[in-house]
Amino acid sequence: MGGNNRSGVVLGLSAMAALAAAWIMAATAWAQPGPPPPPPPPDQPPAQQGTPAGGQPGASGEARRVRWSQQVRLPKDVVVTKDIEYARAGDLPLRLDLYVPQSAPKPRPLVVWIHGGGWRTGSKEQCRATPLVQHGYVVASINYRLTHEGRWPAQIEDCKAAIRWLRSQADVYGIDPQRIGVWGSSAGGHLAAMLGTSGDVKELEGALGNLDRSSRVQAVCDWCGPSDLAAMAAQAPKRGQSDPNAPDAPEAFLLGGPVRDLLDKARAASPITYITPDDPPFLIMHGDNDRVVPYQQSVLLDEALRKAGVESKLHTVAGGGHAFGGQALHEMVLDFFDRHLKSRPAASPTDATAKPTPAVTVPVPASGAAPAPAPMQPVPTTP
């Protein structure tokens, strides 16, 4: 027994070291200018990094609680299906990984993880949300077009296509189509927030298939994502961040030019622009010492959501930078999704096709996107 424990500790420490290195590389990709790098490292914070100035969480008496850092290895009942093609943008396949806990009762709530990396790096391969499977959630980790593969709005179109595809496959994977949450960090937080506020914006749907399904989500967790690209330039110098108006800034790669020259496009790419009273609840987390994305971005988003009557909670990570984590924060995320997804009534058999998205009326790039392919059957993976 002692030998097994030692092996588990070694595996856990190795995994955490790899995740820490990956997070640093992804954060650096945003913070430093330059051309889009080759195939990306994952955007993944250290699994056991403590919450700065937040204290250590006390031991929980709830049986369902398992230390997040101990969930690196998936339970044996989880079926993992890798590299599912959910859509195709021209010749580029868009893929996701799916983690399905077979022992959880159907239909199961779904949380979609969206990686960060300044919109120009990052990967679905390192998914921070996979421990949620131990609590009965299906987890999907998605790739989307990076900025050297497509300018805005390609990124949000891909995310919406993934949500629609997952709804279309609800019966195949035992997903509840009316209990879908999203969670993203950094650029992934921006895209998660965009999904939350632009559920009815047909101009952002794209044309990547399943347009008879809704891209709406029911809960949003946004970790340190930009919310108002046009406002970042005024906020960044006060905090010592890099200039979003620089021609080689991540925002410039996203929009196709410096923010100051494309203010209308910057506003159109900002979650704060689309807020309406019927948006889903938000949990926003941000370090107040973030030198990559100004903390004020999350303050603005939280204030705008609450002003519109949307449920929103901003949790400030005191002294935290752009990379943070820890058991206490992860338990807050789990509690948030439990409250807003598990407490919702389960979908009826007809809900998978409810609330169709209107057809797109804006021009679409001539990439000739094809409809989503037929579903792939899950293949068990040994943890």
PyMOL commands that set and color helices and strands:
alter all, ss='L'
color gray80, all
select helices_A, chain A and resi 2-31+68-70+130-135+154-168+170-173+187-197+202-204+229-239+250-255+259-261+263-268+271-274+296-307+327-342+351-353
alter helices_A, ss='H'
color red, helices_A
select strands_A, chain A and resi 78-89+92-101+108-114+138-142+175-185+219-223+282-287+312-317
alter strands_A, ss='S'
color yellow, strands_A
deselect
rebuild
show_as cartoon
